[in-house]
Amino acid sequence: MAHPSGRWKFALAAGSLGLLSQPSLALAHGTSPTAKALFERLSSVKTWTFISRKIGTDGAPECTEIWEFDGSGVGRIQSGQQRIVNQWRVEKRDDGYHWLITTAQTGNGLPDCMGSTTDPASYPKDEFGFAVLTDADTKALHMCMWPSMIARSNPASIKLSEEAACFGHLEARKRN
């Protein structure tokens, strides 16, 4: 799938948003949680803030989104004015990492946090995934991949290298 809004696939393939232009993120103490534990963590916390790794000229993250995961495998993303409903799952790949796999089902066509729009008629999108690494110190979930992944048509065959680029992370949102 393209990232739920479709823009990450484009950004990584074309480099237009520069989300991977930052130096590699050191996750020396990071781990890849079990698929069941990751699914349970995502759905029990339910609402997460996605924070892009790239920093804008104002010193703030270039993009911040709200991601929701429920225990039935339905997710929602709020990015700017854009609203996406997707299906999600976690699976362990042959590379030893656990991957968050999402398939965007519907979108409202309004601008996302980068100002991009996606035609609502283009849904559902193809399945898309990325490795999830847990930072042992902060407990954030880092979304990681490397650029050559985008050129492959079968995400299950993709290997994550030590030079993987982490384009952003999820932080659990505080409950009121």
Secondary structure in CASP SS format (residue, H / E / C, confidence):
PFRMAT SS
TARGET T0000
AUTHOR 0000-0000-0000
METHOD secondary structure of the structure
MODEL  1
M C 1.00
A C 1.00
H C 1.00
P C 1.00
S C 1.00
G C 1.00
R H 1.00
W H 1.00
K H 1.00
F H 1.00
A H 1.00
L H 1.00
A H 1.00
A H 1.00
G C 1.00
S C 1.00
L C 1.00
G C 1.00
L C 1.00
L C 1.00
S C 1.00
Q C 1.00
P C 1.00
S C 1.00
L C 1.00
A C 1.00
L C 1.00
A C 1.00
H C 1.00
G C 1.00
T E 1.00
S C 1.00
P C 1.00
T C 1.00
A H 1.00
K H 1.00
A H 1.00
L H 1.00
F H 1.00
E H 1.00
R H 1.00
L H 1.00
S H 1.00
S H 1.00
V H 1.00
K C 1.00
T E 1.00
W E 1.00
T E 1.00
F E 1.00
I E 1.00
S E 1.00
R C 1.00
K C 1.00
I E 1.00
G C 1.00
T C 1.00
D C 1.00
G C 1.00
A C 1.00
P E 1.00
E C 1.00
C C 1.00
T E 1.00
E E 1.00
I E 1.00
W E 1.00
E E 1.00
F E 1.00
D C 1.00
G C 1.00
S C 1.00
G C 1.00
V E 1.00
G E 1.00
R E 1.00
I E 1.00
Q E 1.00
S E 1.00
G C 1.00
Q C 1.00
Q E 1.00
R E 1.00
I E 1.00
V E 1.00
N E 1.00
Q E 1.00
W E 1.00
R E 1.00
V E 1.00
E E 1.00
K E 1.00
R C 1.00
D C 1.00
D C 1.00
G C 1.00
Y C 1.00
H E 1.00
W E 1.00
L E 1.00
I E 1.00
T E 1.00
T E 1.00
A E 1.00
Q E 1.00
T E 1.00
G E 1.00
N C 1.00
G C 1.00
L C 1.00
P C 1.00
D C 1.00
C C 1.00
M C 1.00
G C 1.00
S C 1.00
T C 1.00
T C 1.00
D C 1.00
P H 1.00
A H 1.00
S H 1.00
Y C 1.00
P C 1.00
K C 1.00
D C 1.00
E C 1.00
F E 1.00
G E 1.00
F E 1.00
A E 1.00
V E 1.00
L E 1.00
T E 1.00
D C 1.00
A C 1.00
D C 1.00
T C 1.00
K C 1.00
A C 1.00
L E 1.00
H E 1.00
M E 1.00
C E 1.00
M E 1.00
W C 1.00
P H 1.00
S H 1.00
M H 1.00
I H 1.00
A H 1.00
R C 1.00
S C 1.00
N C 1.00
P H 1.00
A H 1.00
S H 1.00
I C 1.00
K C 1.00
L C 1.00
S C 1.00
E C 1.00
E C 1.00
A C 1.00
A E 1.00
C E 1.00
F E 1.00
G E 1.00
H E 1.00
L E 1.00
E E 1.00
A E 1.00
R C 1.00
K C 1.00
R C 1.00
N C 1.00
END
